[in-house]
């Protein structure tokens, strides 16, 4: 599982209603990659992502293994 701080440049909603996040790990383990929220926390993840984008903040993120494109975000917090 990935647990770290990411930059975010885009966020949106998939056709299924899940939050989509375009993230880059600040430590360098992955470059700009799209991830999806878990369905039950989609609204909260999208709201948190939009706050981070609007305020030019990073996100503390947990992503389920394997950490590849479209993997599931299971935690999302605005970071300093």
C-alpha positions as a printed Julia matrix, in Angstrom:
80×3 Matrix{Float64}:
   0.0    0.0     0.0
   1.17   3.53   -0.76
   0.95   6.02    2.12
   2.47   9.4     1.29
   2.1   12.97    0.17
   1.1   13.78   -3.41
   0.66  16.79   -5.61
  -2.66  16.99   -7.41
  -3.3   18.76  -10.71
  -6.76  17.52  -11.8
  -9.84  15.94  -10.25
 -13.18  14.88  -11.64
 -15.87  12.22  -11.64
 -15.85   8.95  -13.58
 -18.95   7.73  -15.46
 -19.55   5.39  -12.5
 -19.62   8.36  -10.09
 -16.21   7.76   -8.49
 -13.73  10.56   -7.86
 -10.77  10.59  -10.29
  -7.5   12.12   -9.1
  -4.4   12.94  -11.15
  -1.58  12.55   -8.6
   2.21  12.7    -8.42
   4.14  11.31   -5.44
   6.36  13.99   -3.93
   8.94  11.3    -3.05
   9.06  10.19   -6.69
   7.65   6.65   -6.59
   5.2    7.56   -9.39
   4.73  10.47  -11.77
   1.36  11.95  -12.85
  -1.06   9.03  -12.65
  -4.86   8.74  -12.48
  -6.43   7.05   -9.45
 -10.04   6.34   -8.46
 -11.63   6.68   -5.05
 -13.38   3.8    -3.38
 -17.09   4.16   -4.27
 -18.27   4.7    -0.69
 -16.04   7.78   -0.18
 -16.24   9.36   -3.65
 -17.9   12.62   -2.63
 -15.56  13.17    0.29
 -12.45  12.43   -1.78
 -13.59  14.74   -4.58
 -14.37  17.56   -2.13
 -10.97  17.15   -0.45
  -9.18  17.08   -3.8
 -10.92  20.24   -4.99
  -9.97  22.06   -1.77
  -6.33  21.05   -2.28
  -6.38  22.26   -5.9
  -8.1   25.55   -4.99
  -5.71  26.27   -2.1
  -2.55  24.99   -3.84
  -2.02  22.29   -1.2
  -0.8   18.7    -1.34
  -2.74  15.61   -0.31
  -1.86  12.87    2.18
  -3.01   9.78    0.32
  -3.34   6.06    0.92
  -3.68   3.88   -2.19
  -4.4    0.15   -2.25
  -1.87  -2.22   -3.8
  -0.88  -2.55   -6.51
  -0.13   1.15   -6.98
  -0.83   1.42  -10.69
  -3.1    3.58  -12.84
  -6.7    3.52  -11.64
  -5.85   1.9    -8.28
  -8.21   2.81   -5.44
  -7.64   5.73   -3.07
  -8.71   4.69    0.42
  -7.74   7.85    2.37
  -7.36  11.47    1.31
  -6.45  14.43    3.53
  -5.34  17.98    2.7
  -1.67  18.41    3.66
   0.32  21.57    4.35
